[in-house]
């Protein structure tokens, strides 16, 4: 399974440790910091991830990794997106904070191999509403 490459990983081991504690997950030495969002992708984590994203103490690094977690979840876990309120909530947060998440959205919108992801159309739609200035 290929994942969008993220050469500019915007989060640290400390961020992952905080999220592991928040989600009640044990640290896994086999999961690197950059791989955490795909390893943790799970439909049952969407609500907790959105709550963590919205928490007052969530910094830019936390929000960046949570967005990647959520995008991986909706890409790889077979969740229907059409009419899904959780997917709408994810997109709303990304759109609200697009300045912070634009590179992630662009990566998911236009894969390097030109083979679109399941969520690529939604990412392209979001970018079309907010062209870079």
N, C-alpha and C positions, 0 to 999 in steps of 0.2 A: 504494500500500500504506500503510495507516494503522498507526501504532505507538502504544502507550500513551504519553501525554504524561508528561513527567517535569519538572515545574516546579522541583523541588528536586534538580537534578543534584548527586549526592554525590561527584563525582570531578573532578579537575582535569586540565589539559593535562599536568602533570608525571606524573600517574598513567598517562595514556594513553601518554606517551613511554616510561615504564618497561615497560608491557605490550607495546608495539610492539617494544622491544628484546628482551624475554624471548621473544616469539613469532617474532622474526626478520622483522618487518614494517617496511617503510619508512613514515615519516610521510606522510600524504596531506593536503595543504592544503585539499582539497575536502571532507574529512570533519571536521565539527565535533565538539567534545568530546561533546556530547549525542547525536550520531548515531553515534558510534563502535561501540556494541554492535550496532546493526542492520547497519552496514556490514561488520563483521567476522564476522557470524554465518556459521558454516561447520562442518559436521559433523566435519571433520578437526581442528578446534581444541578439541573437547570435552576430550580427555585433558589437553592442555597447560593449558587453562583450569582444570580441577580441580586439577592439580598446583600452579598458581600460587595458587589459592584456599587450598590447604592449606599453602603455604610459611610458614615462621616469620616472614618479613618482610612478609607481606601485612597491610596495615592495613585499617581499615574502608572507606576509599575504594576500595582495590583490590578488596576483596570485593564491594562494591556494584556496581562496573562489571562484574565477572566474572559475577555473578548475572544482570545484565541481558543480557550477551553470551550466556550459556547459555539463558536464557529465550527470547531472540530466535532462537537457533539451533533450539531444539525447536519453536518456533512456525512459523518460516518456511522451514525447510530440508527439510520432508517426512520427518522421521525418525519412525519408528514408536516410540511411547512405551510401549505395553503390553508388559510383560515386558522392557523395555530396561534393562539394568543401569546404563548411563550416566545415564539419566533418573532412576532410583532414587537414584543417587549425588548427582545435582543436588538432588533433593528432600530427601535426608537432610541435606545441608549447609544448605539453606535452613531446614529445620525446626529444626536444631540452633541456628542463629543467627537465629531468627525475629524476635527483638527488633530486630535490625539491619535485617532485610529486610521487615518487615511492610508498610510502605507500598508497596513494589514488588509484593509478593504481592497486596495489596488492589487495586492498579491493574490487574494482570493478571486477577484474579478477577472484577472487575465493571467492564467497559469502559464508558466514558462514553456510548456510543451503544446500550448494551444488546444489542449483537451479540457473543456470546461468542467469545473467542479459542479456538483449539484446546486450549490449556493451561488455560483458565479452570476447568474442572471439577476438575482436580488442585489448583489454587490454592484453590478453595473448600473442598475436602476438607481441605487442610492447615489453613486458617483455622478450620474447624469443630472440628478437634482441639485447637486452641489459641485459644479465645475471648479477646478483649482483656479485660483486667481493669480 
